Amino acid sequence: MSSETAGQVTLEDHRNAATEVAFLLDIFAATVDTIMGGATASVGRIAGREMARKLPVHLPNPTLEEVVAILGSRMKAGYAFRLAGEGAERELLFDHCVLRDICSQRGLTPGTALCRLFHAYLDGIVNELVCRPVKSEIVSCGAQCLLKLRTQ
């Protein structure tokens, strides 16, 4: 977008762009899931680890709590999530999720391909930042989504 057209962008333009992005995310996740099948989680984790390496974050001795707090603050425009529980198996609660909105808009069932790919991606980011394996499992989806988060 040039500076000349910036003043001409309407709310309808933004709505149309959001619809297009929702469509592209849906088709991308469905395609990866169809092609990769059971390996979809690996694709998401690899992408997440690569993304984490590019984040301007330095944590000399990171804890899971610190990493989730930092990611929560960086991703607050589309997500509101928090950590609960103690030990190696924790809960990650999503109070707000832009992907949940996309699922609703596209008529997708929450917790399916798009959500699984995103959570594998988030696992990869957390994995890289805490320097140990992380795996999430979607327990429930709805107004609030609940994941079990396991670390080693």
BAMARDO-736746 format. One record per residue (C-alpha): x negated, y negated, z; residue in one letter. Coordinates in Angstrom, 1 decimal, decimal comma. Layout:
N
+--------+--------+--------+---+
:      x :      y :      z : r :
+--------+--------+--------+---+
:      X :      Y :      Z : a :
...
+--------+--------+--------+---+
This chain:
152
+--------+--------+--------+---+
:      x :      y :      z : r :
+--------+--------+--------+---+
:    0,0 :    0,0 :    0,0 : m :
:   -1,5 :   -3,4 :   -0,9 : s :
:   -1,1 :   -6,5 :    1,2 : s :
:    1,2 :   -7,9 :   -1,4 : e :
:    3,8 :   -5,1 :   -0,9 : t :
:    3,4 :   -4,8 :    2,9 : a :
:    6,0 :   -7,4 :    3,5 : g :
:    8,5 :   -5,7 :    1,2 : q :
:    8,6 :   -2,3 :    3,0 : v :
:   12,0 :   -1,7 :    4,4 : t :
:   13,4 :    0,5 :    7,1 : l :
:   14,9 :    2,7 :    4,3 : e :
:   11,3 :    3,1 :    2,9 : d :
:   10,2 :    4,4 :    6,3 : h :
:   13,1 :    6,8 :    6,5 : r :
:   12,4 :    8,1 :    3,0 : n :
:    8,7 :    8,5 :    3,9 : a :
:    9,6 :   10,4 :    7,1 : a :
:   11,9 :   12,7 :    5,1 : t :
:    9,1 :   13,4 :    2,6 : e :
:    6,6 :   14,1 :    5,4 : v :
:    9,1 :   16,4 :    7,1 : a :
:    9,6 :   18,3 :    3,8 : f :
:    5,8 :   18,6 :    3,2 : l :
:    5,1 :   19,9 :    6,7 : l :
:    7,9 :   22,4 :    6,4 : d :
:    6,8 :   23,7 :    3,1 : i :
:    3,1 :   23,7 :    4,1 : f :
:    3,7 :   25,7 :    7,3 : a :
:    6,1 :   28,1 :    5,5 : a :
:    3,5 :   28,7 :    2,7 : t :
:    0,6 :   29,3 :    5,2 : v :
:    2,9 :   31,7 :    7,1 : d :
:    3,9 :   33,6 :    3,9 : t :
:    0,3 :   33,8 :    2,6 : i :
:   -1,5 :   34,5 :    5,9 : m :
:    1,2 :   36,4 :    7,7 : g :
:   -0,3 :   37,5 :   11,1 : g :
:   -3,4 :   35,4 :   10,5 : a :
:   -1,6 :   32,1 :   10,6 : t :
:   -2,7 :   31,6 :   14,2 : a :
:   -6,3 :   31,9 :   13,1 : s :
:   -5,8 :   29,2 :   10,4 : v :
:   -4,4 :   26,8 :   13,0 : g :
:   -7,1 :   27,5 :   15,6 : r :
:   -9,9 :   27,0 :   13,0 : i :
:   -8,3 :   23,7 :   11,9 : a :
:   -7,9 :   22,6 :   15,5 : g :
:  -11,5 :   23,4 :   16,5 : r :
:  -12,7 :   21,4 :   13,4 : e :
:  -10,5 :   18,5 :   14,4 : m :
:  -11,7 :   18,5 :   18,0 : a :
:  -15,3 :   18,2 :   16,7 : r :
:  -14,3 :   15,0 :   15,0 : k :
:  -12,6 :   13,4 :   18,1 : l :
:  -14,5 :   10,6 :   19,7 : p :
:  -14,3 :   12,4 :   23,1 : v :
:  -17,3 :   13,3 :   25,3 : h :
:  -16,5 :   15,4 :   28,3 : l :
:  -19,7 :   16,7 :   30,0 : p :
:  -17,9 :   19,3 :   32,1 : n :
:  -14,3 :   19,4 :   30,9 : p :
:  -11,4 :   20,9 :   32,8 : t :
:   -8,2 :   22,0 :   31,2 : l :
:   -6,4 :   19,2 :   33,1 : e :
:   -8,7 :   16,5 :   31,7 : e :
:   -8,4 :   17,8 :   28,1 : v :
:   -4,6 :   18,1 :   28,2 : v :
:   -4,4 :   14,6 :   29,7 : a :
:   -6,6 :   13,1 :   27,0 : i :
:   -4,8 :   14,8 :   24,2 : l :
:   -1,4 :   13,8 :   25,7 : g :
:   -2,5 :   10,1 :   25,7 : s :
:   -3,9 :   10,3 :   22,2 : r :
:   -0,8 :   12,1 :   20,8 : m :
:    1,8 :   10,1 :   22,8 : k :
:    3,4 :    8,6 :   19,6 : a :
:    4,9 :   11,9 :   18,7 : g :
:    4,5 :   14,1 :   21,8 : y :
:    5,0 :   14,1 :   25,5 : a :
:    3,5 :   17,2 :   27,2 : f :
:    2,2 :   18,2 :   30,5 : r :
:    0,4 :   21,0 :   32,3 : l :
:    2,1 :   22,9 :   35,1 : a :
:    1,1 :   25,9 :   37,3 : g :
:   -2,3 :   27,1 :   38,5 : e :
:   -5,0 :   29,6 :   37,5 : g :
:   -5,9 :   31,1 :   34,1 : a :
:   -2,3 :   31,3 :   33,0 : e :
:   -0,6 :   27,9 :   33,0 : r :
:    2,5 :   26,4 :   31,5 : e :
:    2,5 :   23,6 :   28,9 : l :
:    5,8 :   21,7 :   28,9 : l :
:    6,8 :   19,6 :   25,9 : f :
:    9,4 :   17,0 :   26,9 : d :
:    9,2 :   15,3 :   23,5 : h :
:    7,9 :   16,7 :   20,2 : c :
:    8,1 :   15,1 :   16,8 : v :
:    8,1 :   18,6 :   15,2 : l :
:   11,3 :   19,4 :   17,1 : r :
:   12,8 :   16,4 :   15,4 : d :
:   11,6 :   17,6 :   12,1 : i :
:   13,0 :   21,1 :   12,8 : c :
:   16,3 :   19,5 :   13,5 : s :
:   16,2 :   17,3 :   10,4 : q :
:   15,3 :   20,2 :    8,2 : r :
:   17,6 :   22,8 :    9,8 : g :
:   14,7 :   24,9 :   11,0 : l :
:   14,9 :   27,0 :   14,1 : t :
:   12,4 :   25,6 :   16,7 : p :
:    9,6 :   28,0 :   17,5 : g :
:    9,2 :   29,4 :   14,0 : t :
:    6,4 :   28,8 :   11,4 : a :
:    6,0 :   25,1 :   11,8 : l :
:    5,8 :   25,2 :   15,6 : c :
:    3,6 :   28,3 :   15,7 : r :
:    1,1 :   26,7 :   13,3 : l :
:    1,1 :   23,5 :   15,4 : f :
:    0,5 :   25,3 :   18,6 : h :
:   -2,3 :   27,4 :   17,2 : a :
:   -3,8 :   24,1 :   16,0 : y :
:   -3,5 :   22,6 :   19,5 : l :
:   -5,0 :   25,8 :   20,9 : d :
:   -8,0 :   25,3 :   18,7 : g :
:   -8,4 :   21,7 :   19,8 : i :
:   -8,2 :   22,6 :   23,5 : v :
:  -10,5 :   25,6 :   22,9 : n :
:  -13,2 :   23,4 :   21,4 : e :
:  -12,9 :   20,7 :   24,1 : l :
:  -12,9 :   23,1 :   27,1 : v :
:  -15,5 :   25,4 :   25,5 : c :
:  -13,6 :   28,6 :   26,2 : r :
:  -10,9 :   30,6 :   24,4 : p :
:   -7,3 :   29,2 :   24,7 : v :
:   -4,1 :   30,9 :   23,6 : k :
:   -0,6 :   29,7 :   23,9 : s :
:    2,7 :   31,6 :   23,6 : e :
:    6,0 :   30,0 :   23,0 : i :
:    8,3 :   31,0 :   25,8 : v :
:   11,3 :   28,9 :   25,1 : s :
:   12,4 :   26,1 :   22,7 : c :
:   15,1 :   23,5 :   23,1 : g :
:   15,4 :   20,0 :   24,6 : a :
:   12,2 :   21,0 :   26,4 : q :
:    9,8 :   23,6 :   25,0 : c :
:    7,8 :   25,8 :   27,4 : l :
:    4,6 :   27,6 :   26,5 : l :
:    2,4 :   29,9 :   28,4 : k :
:   -1,2 :   28,7 :   28,1 : l :
:   -4,0 :   31,2 :   28,8 : r :
:   -7,6 :   30,4 :   29,2 : t :
:  -10,7 :   32,5 :   30,0 : q :
+--------+--------+--------+---+
